[in-house]
Amino acid sequence: MKRFRFRLEGLLRLRRLRERQARRQLADALRALRQAEARCHLARRAVREAEERVLHAQDARELRGWAEAMERRREELAAVERARAEASRHVEELWARFLQLRRDRKVVEQVRERRWRLHQREQARREQAQLDELAVLRRRRRV
């Protein structure tokens, strides 16, 4: 019985490896995005708290201090929202790359599967030919 050998096995291993690496990178990027979203949530809360304190200021000096604090919080919020947007773009890029690598791997796996089925049919054909030959030889011996 002839052993199945897929000539593109190295390529398939490489594509599987690249897909796993892309999956890990995507998972890391998703974690970073969740962290950025949490920072945005905290920054929004800080802005709301500063706005509340501005509304409840007792005198002009306190009002000015809380207004400055509110402005700083808004700037911080804008910065973390920009970071979140960048993290989101990065996730989208990695997601697209992961999907492409997965398609690339599947193409090679489909080729391997077709070749495996062809190998099995060829093996079955050879075995049947051997059985037919044995049957002919047995019939000749009996006659």
N, C-alpha and C positions, 0 to 999 in steps of 0.2 A: 504494500500500500504506500503510495507516494504521499509524502508529508506536504501539508499546505504551507506555502511560503508567500507572504505578501511583500512585494518589493518596496512598497511605500510605507512599511512599518515604522521606519525612522521618522519619516515626515509626520505620520500620525502621532507618534510619541511627542514630537516637537510641538505639534498643534495642540495637543492635550495640555502640555506644560504651559504654553503661552496662554491658553484659556484659563487655566487655574491661576496663573499670575494676574491676569486681567480681573478675574473674579475677586482676588484678594485686594487689588488696588481699588476696585469699585467699592468693596466693603469698607475699606479705610476712608475713602472719600465720602461715603454715606455717613460714617461716624462723625467725620469732620463737619459735614453739613448739619447733622443733628445738634452738634455742639454750637455751631454758629447760630442756629435757630434759637437755642436756649439763651445764648448771649443777647440776641435781639429781644427776646421776651423780657429778660431782666432789664435791658436798657429802656424798653418801652415803659416798664413799670417805674423805673427811676424818673423818667420824664413826667409821667402822670403824678408821681409823688411831689416832684418839684413844682409842677403846675398848681397842685393843691396848696402847697406852702405859700406860693406867691399870692394866691387868693386870700389866704388867711394871715397875711403879713400885718403886723401891728403899726409899723411906722415906715417912713420912706427909706431909711437905712436898711431895715430888714427886707423891705420890698426889693431894693436894689440888689442885695446879697442873694436873695432867692431867685431873682430874675437872671442874674449872672450864672448861678448854679443851674438853672433850667436851660440856659443857652448851652452850657458845657455838656449837659446831659443829652441835649438834642444833637450836638456835634458828635458825641460818642455813639448815639443811636445811628446817625448817618454812616459813621465809619463801620459799625458792626453790620449794618444792612448791606453795605458795599461788599464786605467780606463774605456775608451770606450769599449774595448774588454770585460772587466769584466761585464760591464753593458749589453752588447749584450748577453753574456752567461747567465746572470741572466734572461733576457727577454725570451730567448729560454727555460730555465727551467720552468719559470712560464707559458709560453704558453703551454708547454707539460702538465703541471699539470692542467691548466684550461681545456684543451681538454679532459683529463681523467675524471675530475669532471663532465664535461658536458655530457660525455658518461654515466657515472654512474647515473646521474639524469635522462637521457632519458630512461635508462633501467627500472627504477622504474616507470616512467610515462607510458611506454608501458605496464607494468604489470597492472597499475591502469586502463588504457584505456581498456585492455582486460577484466578485472574484471567488469568494468562499462558496457561494451556491454553484457557480460554474465548476469549481474544483470537485464539489460533492457529486454533481451530475456526471462529471468525467470519471470519477472513481467508481460510481455505480455502473456506468457503461463498461468500464474495464472489467469489473468483477463479473458482470453478466456475460461478457465475452469469454472470460475464463471458464465460467460455469457451462456455457454452451459448448466450449471446446472439450471440456471434460465429459459432457454428456455424449458428444459425438465419438470420443475415444472409447467410452464404455460400450456404446452400441456396436462399434466395430469389433471389439473383443468378443462380444456375444455371438456375433455372426460368424 
